[in-house]
Amino acid sequence: MMKVGYMRTALWAPAVALGLCAAAALPAAAQNIGAGKVALRDQSSLGLRVAAEQGLRTMMREMSSGHAANAKLPDGFPIAAATYGDLRALSLGAGFEVNTVDPAALMYANGNADLSRFARSTDTWKFVILSAGKPVGLLDMNRVDGRWQAVGAGASSLAADVVAAAPATGDGSFRFVRIYQATSDLIEVRSAGERSRFVPMPSARRSLALSADAKSAAGAEQALSSEDLLPALQAAVRGNLQRGQR
């Protein structure tokens, strides 16, 4: 679908003594990631975060194995770092779950439907990967045999786009919604007492033919209502399903 990055053929089972970390505070990198004064809030549990840290270290060690620290990464490398040495110094920022929407529910929704009510969790998580405080990729985490495992890393452009959407959240709270059948990623934000609104990521702007100029006076991406998005989402899902049947 929109999976971009380095995929391992073997999975790790991190041997981490969680008891040693029970009182640990969230790393500063995870607290401070964001654009301007707004930081994305980490949504992960302690156990998930510990597994992600272990997975990142293992994956980056294997990626950089056999290369000099000052050797440049090849063009098109899925993580936007400069050298193999940089890979060994990466850290994790905010973690967030991937939510999705069932295409049938989407297709039968009426024009006044609240898209947020259709979103459901997937138990797949992503963590922003940081190099010197800047987003350079996303780490993918799935449950394998009941334990959290790092299964991929990459998507540097999406990482930058998610962080750039931080001001639109207001306080850093958000849900990440990926609608596979519409090839669209959305950042769901909500203000007190109001219905959710959605910041389209570039994938959604392309798939749904949305204007790339919808920004506030401050330069932040503007959030759209469910009513703004539903017709385009339904058309995209319908078109993709029809093409898949040919």
Buried (B, 14 or more C-beta within 10 A) or exposed (E): EEEBBBEBEEEBEBEBEEEEEEEEEBBEBBBEBBBEEBBBBBBBEEBBBBBBBBBBBBBBEBBBEEBEEEEEBEEEBBBBBBBBBBBBEBBBBBBBBBBBBEBEBBEEBEEEBBBBEBBEEEEBBBBBBBBEEBBBBBBBBBBEEEEBBBBBBBBBBBBBBBBBBBBBBBEBEBBBBBBBBBBBBBBBBBEEEEEBBBBBBBBBBEBBEBEEEBEEEEEBBBBBBBEBBBEBBBBBBBEBEEEEEE
